[in-house]
Amino acid sequence: MKIAVYTIALNEAANAERWANSAVDADYRIVADTGSTDDTVERLTAAGVTVYRIAVRPWRFDDARNAAMALIPPDVDVCCTMDMDRFLEPGWRPKLEAVWAPETTALYCQTVYRSSVDDPAPLRSWPAKNFHHRWRYRFRRPVHEALVFSGETEVAASSSDIVMVEVQDLAKPTRSSYLPLMEVAHREDPDDSQICFWLGRDLMWANQHERAVPLLERYLALPTSKWAEERSEAMRYIARMQRQERLTWLDKARMEAPHRREIWLDLAEEFHGRADWLNLFWAATNGIEKTHRTGSYLDDANCWGFRLYDLGAIASWRLNAMDRAVEWGRAALELDTRNQRLKDNLDFFIRRKEELRASA
């Protein structure tokens, strides 16, 4: 079996050696450089990587990636597409050879997102189709490009033992081009539910709410919009942008994916703002009971901090459930030990509990 690891690159000097070293067990390491002005090319070449300089105008990620794939030698059996801000954990090749069967056309490995190279704690992880057969695959979409199979039957395997780590540089200037490229992608295929969702989300981030809401509503109406986690996320976004209908949309999100803690925190914040203590207690209770993240890219780390316990403790105090107020107040403080407000709240809850006990 011959294996090639390949990608495109633009000003990736900070990641070049790490990428090259993690893929050193491949038979070929190929990079299509799209116009670097730093020493990306020199660093990769010094590490033994084969680098080609290409130009893509107008810029599209799918065209660039397909150009890079075309540079892979024809004797390669398995290709690994790996962005420059990613790297493979050691031992990946024998694991790949063990799981790749003659009929396999693609393989999903585990992609793990970290905040930094030095911090091993995973922020989230998901399976991704990063290994594919040399032939009958192409990238589609000008941005958020998808690897698609053009043959009759795709045979996909998976291995959670093969780990590809991502440490994303969110400050890269190339990200400024994503929104206009998503506009192009949506025009090319208005029924692509994934692009419809991402475009609506990015328009929300750009404060273009009058365009974002109809797109997210269109996403929810598309027949290919079936993933509960993502559907509930679209509903959360609409709730943020339509204040008057916020509770309605959050309730739809809850019914769509009740297992997501994110939704229960949103509901808790809304009930707290309304001083609806009974429903706040209900939302906090349900949210705290959700002890497992979904593992998808939509997981929000902020939902696993102190806030749900904090809100639950406040609701418990308002309802005179002081045992629970103390329990959740203490749990909130344990998650944010320097928060003076949480310290003061816990002291108050303890005193109030003792007062009620003394007067009983």
C-alpha positions in Angstrom: 0.0 0.0 0.0 1.3 3.4 -1.0 0.0 6.4 1.0 0.1 10.1 0.2 -0.6 13.0 2.6 -1.5 16.2 0.8 -2.9 19.7 1.3 -2.8 23.3 0.1 -0.9 26.0 2.0 -0.7 29.7 2.2 1.8 31.4 4.7 1.9 28.4 7.0 5.5 28.7 8.2 4.4 28.3 11.9 2.8 24.9 11.1 5.1 23.6 8.3 7.5 21.4 10.2 4.9 20.0 12.6 2.7 19.0 9.6 5.6 17.5 7.7 6.9 15.5 10.7 3.5 14.0 11.6 3.2 12.7 8.1 6.7 11.4 7.7 5.6 7.8 7.6 3.7 8.4 4.3 5.3 7.5 1.0 4.5 10.9 -0.4 4.0 14.3 1.3 2.6 16.8 -1.2 1.7 20.4 -0.7 0.3 22.8 -3.3 1.4 26.3 -2.2 -1.1 28.9 -3.3 1.2 32.0 -3.0 3.0 32.1 0.3 5.1 35.2 1.0 6.8 33.8 4.1 9.2 30.8 4.2 6.5 28.1 4.1 7.9 26.6 0.9 11.5 26.6 2.2 10.5 25.0 5.5 8.5 22.3 3.8 11.2 21.6 1.2 13.8 21.3 4.0 11.6 18.8 5.7 11.5 16.6 2.6 8.0 17.6 1.4 7.3 17.9 -2.3 6.0 21.4 -2.9 4.3 22.7 -6.0 3.4 26.4 -6.6 0.0 26.9 -8.0 -2.4 29.8 -8.6 -6.2 29.7 -8.5 -8.1 32.7 -9.7 -10.8 33.5 -8.7 -10.0 31.8 -5.4 -12.0 28.7 -4.5 -10.9 26.1 -2.0 -12.4 23.2 -4.0 -10.5 24.1 -7.1 -7.2 24.5 -5.1 -7.7 21.2 -3.3 -8.6 19.4 -6.5 -5.5 20.8 -8.1 -3.4 19.5 -5.2 -5.1 16.1 -5.5 -4.2 16.0 -9.2 -0.5 16.3 -8.2 -0.6 13.0 -6.3 1.3 10.2 -8.2 -0.9 7.6 -9.9 0.6 4.7 -8.0 -0.8 5.9 -4.7 -3.5 3.7 -3.1 -4.7 5.8 -0.2 -4.7 9.6 0.1 -4.8 11.6 3.3 -6.1 15.2 3.1 -4.7 17.1 6.1 -4.8 20.9 6.5 -1.6 22.6 7.6 -3.0 23.4 11.0 -3.5 19.7 11.7 -1.2 16.9 12.5 -1.4 13.1 12.9 -0.6 11.4 16.1 2.2 8.9 16.0 1.4 5.3 14.9 -1.2 6.3 12.3 0.1 4.3 9.4 0.0 0.7 10.9 -3.5 1.5 12.2 -4.5 2.6 8.7 -3.1 -0.5 7.1 -4.9 -2.7 9.6 -8.3 -1.3 9.0 -8.2 -0.5 5.2 -9.7 -3.4 3.2 -9.4 -4.0 -0.5 -13.0 -2.7 -1.1 -12.6 0.4 1.1 -12.9 3.7 -0.6 -12.8 6.1 2.4 -12.0 6.1 6.1 -13.2 8.3 8.9 -10.6 9.0 11.5 -11.1 10.9 14.8 -10.4 14.7 14.5 -9.6 16.3 17.9 -9.8 20.1 18.3 -7.4 21.6 20.9 -6.8 25.2 22.0 -3.0 24.9 21.6 -0.4 22.3 20.7 0.9 22.2 24.3 -2.6 21.6 25.8 -3.6 18.0 25.3 -7.1 18.6 26.6 -9.6 18.0 23.7 -12.2 20.8 23.4 -14.3 18.7 21.0 -13.8 15.8 18.6 -15.6 14.3 15.7 -15.1 11.7 12.9 -14.0 13.1 9.6 -13.4 11.6 6.2 -9.7 12.4 5.9 -8.5 9.2 4.1 -9.8 8.3 0.6 -8.9 6.2 -2.4 -6.7 7.8 -5.0 -9.5 7.8 -7.7 -13.1 8.8 -7.9 -13.0 11.6 -5.3 -13.3 15.3 -5.8 -13.8 18.3 -3.5 -17.1 20.3 -4.0 -18.0 23.8 -2.8 -15.9 26.9 -3.0 -15.6 27.0 0.8 -16.4 24.4 3.6 -15.5 22.1 0.8 -16.8 18.5 1.0 -15.0 15.4 -0.3 -17.5 13.6 -2.6 -17.4 10.2 -4.3 -18.2 10.0 -8.0 -18.3 6.2 -8.2 -21.3 3.8 -7.8 -20.9 2.7 -4.2 -18.8 4.4 -1.6 -17.4 1.9 1.0 -16.4 3.8 4.1 -14.6 2.4 7.2 -13.8 4.2 10.4 -11.1 4.1 13.1 -11.2 6.1 16.3 -7.6 5.0 16.9 -6.3 7.1 14.1 -6.3 10.7 15.5 -5.8 13.9 13.6 -5.3 16.9 15.9 -6.4 20.4 14.8 -5.1 23.6 16.4 -6.9 26.3 14.4 -5.5 29.8 13.9 -8.7 31.8 13.9 -6.8 35.0 13.2 -5.7 33.9 9.7 -6.7 36.6 7.2 -8.0 33.9 4.7 -11.1 33.6 6.9 -12.3 37.0 5.9 -13.1 35.4 2.5 -15.4 32.8 3.9 -18.6 34.8 3.9 -18.5 35.9 0.2 -17.4 32.3 -0.8 -20.4 30.9 1.1 -22.6 33.3 -0.8 -21.2 31.8 -4.0 -21.8 28.3 -2.7 -25.4 29.1 -1.8 -26.1 30.5 -5.2 -24.6 27.4 -6.9 -26.7 25.0 -4.8 -29.5 26.7 -2.8 -30.7 23.3 -1.6 -27.4 22.5 0.1 -28.6 22.4 3.7 -25.1 22.5 5.2 -24.1 25.7 3.3 -27.5 27.2 4.0 -26.9 26.7 7.8 -23.3 28.0 7.7 -24.2 31.0 5.6 -27.0 31.9 8.0 -24.8 31.5 11.0 -22.0 33.7 9.5 -24.5 36.4 8.5 -25.8 36.3 12.1 -22.2 36.8 13.3 -21.9 39.7 10.8 -25.0 41.3 12.4 -27.0 40.9 9.1 -30.0 39.5 10.9 -32.5 40.4 8.3 -30.7 38.0 5.9 -29.7 35.4 8.4 -33.1 34.6 9.8 -34.7 33.6 6.4 -31.7 31.5 5.5 -31.9 29.6 8.8 -35.6 29.1 8.4 -35.0 27.8 4.8 -32.3 25.5 6.2 -34.9 24.0 8.7 -37.4 23.5 5.9 -35.0 21.7 3.5 -35.6 17.9 3.3 -31.9 17.2 3.8 -31.9 19.1 7.2 -32.1 16.1 9.4 -29.4 16.4 12.1 -31.0 17.2 15.4 -28.0 18.9 16.9 -27.6 21.3 14.0 -31.3 21.9 13.6 -31.5 22.9 17.3 -28.5 25.2 16.8 -30.3 27.0 14.0 -33.2 27.5 16.3 -31.0 28.9 19.0 -29.5 31.3 16.5 -33.0 32.5 15.4 -34.0 32.9 19.0 -31.0 35.3 19.5 -32.1 37.4 16.6 -35.8 37.5 17.2 -36.2 38.7 20.7 -40.0 38.7 20.7 -40.1 35.0 19.7 -37.1 33.9 21.7 -38.9 31.6 24.0 -40.9 30.0 21.2 -37.7 29.2 19.2 -35.9 27.9 22.3 -38.8 25.6 23.1 -38.6 24.3 19.5 -34.8 23.7 20.0 -35.5 21.9 23.3 -37.9 19.5 21.6 -35.5 19.0 18.7 -32.5 18.1 20.8 -33.4 17.8 24.6 -30.0 16.1 25.2 -28.0 19.3 24.5 -27.0 21.3 27.6 -26.7 24.4 25.5 -30.4 24.7 25.0 -31.2 24.3 28.7 -28.7 27.1 29.5 -30.4 29.4 27.0 -33.8 28.6 28.5 -32.4 29.2 32.0 -31.0 32.6 31.0 -34.4 33.5 29.5 -36.4 32.5 32.5 -33.9 34.3 34.8 -34.4 37.5 32.8 -38.2 37.1 33.2 -37.9 36.3 37.0 -39.8 33.1 36.3 -38.2 31.1 39.1 -40.2 27.9 38.8 -39.4 27.5 35.1 -35.8 28.6 35.8 -35.5 25.8 38.3 -36.9 23.4 35.7 -34.5 24.5 33.0 -31.5 24.4 35.4 -32.4 21.0 36.7 -32.7 19.5 33.2 -29.5 21.2 32.0 -27.4 20.0 35.0 -28.7 16.5 34.4 -27.0 16.5 30.9 -23.6 15.3 31.8 -22.2 14.3 28.4 -21.3 16.5 25.5 -22.4 15.5 22.0 -18.9 15.5 20.7 -19.9 17.5 17.6 -18.4 20.8 16.4 -21.4 22.5 17.8 -20.6 21.8 21.5 -20.2 25.0 23.5 -17.5 24.8 26.2 -19.1 27.8 28.0 -22.2 25.6 28.8 -20.0 23.4 31.0 -18.9 26.1 33.3 -20.5 27.5 36.5 -23.5 29.3 35.0 -26.2 26.6 35.1 -25.4 25.8 38.7 -25.4 29.6 39.5 -28.8 30.1 37.9 -30.2 26.9 39.5 -29.0 28.1 43.0 -30.7 31.5 42.5 -34.0 29.7 41.5 -33.7 27.4 44.5 -33.3 30.4 46.8 -36.3 32.2 45.3 -38.3 29.0 45.8 -37.0 28.5 49.4 -35.4 25.2 48.4 -32.3 26.1 50.4 -30.6 22.7 50.5 -30.5 22.7 46.7 -29.5 26.4 46.7 -26.4 25.6 48.9 -25.6 22.5 46.8 -25.7 24.2 43.5 -24.1 27.4 44.8 -21.2 25.4 46.1 -20.9 23.5 42.7 -20.9 26.9 40.9 -18.1 28.2 43.1 -16.0 25.1 42.6 -16.1 25.8 38.8 -15.1 29.4 39.3 -13.3 29.7 42.6 -12.2 33.4 42.1 -15.7 34.7 41.5 -16.6 36.9 44.4 -20.3 37.1 43.6 -20.5 33.3 43.7 -18.7 33.3 47.1 -21.1 36.0 48.4 -24.1 34.1 47.1 -23.0 30.8 48.7 -22.5 32.6 52.1 -26.0 34.1 51.8 -27.6 30.7 50.9 -25.9 29.0 53.9 -27.1 31.8 56.3 -30.6 31.6 54.8 -30.7 27.9 55.2 -29.6 28.1 58.8 -32.2 30.9 59.5 -35.0 28.7 58.0 -33.9 25.7 60.1 -33.8 27.8 63.3 -37.3 29.1 62.7 -38.8 25.7 61.9 
